[in-house]
């Protein structure tokens, strides 16, 4: 099992959700309005640093994770790096 964490500019959250639905992930958690600073600059929801990101978590098996990441990479190429889309995969174990 892999825990996939996806951080995306909020302008592209619908694109990420379409990808998640296409792969029929068993479920995901969305945290909207995430603020911070990263490779694409500051996103603090203010006039000086407008914008925000959306954070998604999903737990999927390894094969689904590979195809999800492939489709997310294609989205990232279409959107451009200045929009900011990052995905991180971690080994996960169900404990409860």
C-alpha positions as CSV (number, residue, x, y, z in Angstrom):
1,X,0.0,0.0,0.0
2,X,1.2,3.5,-0.9
3,X,0.2,6.8,0.7
4,X,0.1,9.4,-2.1
5,X,0.2,13.0,-1.1
6,X,-0.6,15.5,-3.9
7,X,0.0,19.2,-3.6
8,X,-1.5,21.3,-6.4
9,X,-2.2,24.9,-7.2
10,X,-5.9,25.4,-6.4
11,X,-6.5,26.4,-10.0
12,X,-5.9,22.8,-11.0
13,X,-7.7,21.0,-8.2
14,X,-10.6,19.9,-10.5
15,X,-8.0,18.3,-12.9
16,X,-6.5,16.3,-10.0
17,X,-10.0,15.2,-8.9
18,X,-10.8,14.0,-12.4
19,X,-7.6,11.9,-12.4
20,X,-8.4,10.4,-9.0
21,X,-12.0,9.6,-10.1
22,X,-10.7,8.1,-13.4
23,X,-8.5,5.6,-11.5
24,X,-11.4,4.8,-9.1
25,X,-9.3,5.3,-6.0
26,X,-11.1,3.9,-3.0
27,X,-11.2,7.4,-1.3
28,X,-9.2,10.5,-0.8
29,X,-9.0,13.4,1.6
30,X,-8.9,17.0,0.3
31,X,-7.5,19.9,2.3
32,X,-8.4,23.1,0.5
33,X,-6.8,26.5,1.0
34,X,-3.3,25.3,2.0
35,X,-0.9,28.2,2.4
36,X,2.9,28.2,2.4
37,X,6.1,28.7,0.4
38,X,7.7,26.3,-2.0
39,X,9.5,26.0,-5.4
40,X,6.8,28.0,-7.1
41,X,7.0,30.8,-4.5
42,X,4.7,32.0,-1.7
43,X,1.0,31.3,-1.7
44,X,-0.4,33.0,1.3
45,X,-3.9,34.0,0.1
46,X,-2.9,37.7,0.4
47,X,-2.6,40.6,-2.0
48,X,1.2,40.4,-1.7
49,X,1.3,36.6,-2.2
50,X,-2.0,35.6,-3.8
51,X,-3.2,32.0,-4.3
52,X,-3.3,28.8,-2.4
53,X,-2.8,25.1,-2.9
54,X,-5.0,22.1,-2.3
55,X,-3.6,19.0,-0.6
56,X,-4.9,15.5,-1.3
57,X,-4.1,12.2,0.5
58,X,-5.1,8.8,-0.8
59,X,-4.0,5.3,0.0
60,X,-3.7,3.0,-3.0
61,X,-1.9,-0.2,-4.1
62,X,1.4,0.1,-5.9
63,X,0.0,-0.5,-9.4
64,X,-2.7,2.2,-9.1
65,X,0.0,4.6,-7.6
66,X,2.2,4.2,-10.7
67,X,-0.6,5.0,-13.2
68,X,-1.9,7.8,-11.0
69,X,1.6,9.4,-10.9
70,X,2.0,9.0,-14.6
71,X,-1.2,10.9,-15.2
72,X,-0.3,13.5,-12.6
73,X,3.1,14.0,-14.4
74,X,1.2,14.6,-17.7
75,X,-1.0,17.2,-16.0
76,X,2.1,18.9,-14.6
77,X,3.6,19.1,-18.1
78,X,0.4,20.6,-19.5
79,X,-0.1,23.1,-16.6
80,X,3.5,24.2,-16.5
81,X,5.9,24.2,-13.5
82,X,4.9,27.7,-12.4
83,X,1.5,26.4,-11.5
84,X,3.0,23.9,-9.0
85,X,2.0,20.2,-8.8
86,X,3.9,17.8,-6.6
87,X,3.2,14.2,-5.6
88,X,5.0,12.2,-2.9
89,X,4.5,8.5,-2.4
90,X,5.2,6.8,1.0
91,X,5.0,3.2,2.1
92,X,1.9,2.8,4.2
93,X,0.6,0.1,6.4
94,X,-3.0,-0.2,7.7
95,X,-2.9,-0.3,11.5
96,X,-6.6,-0.1,12.3
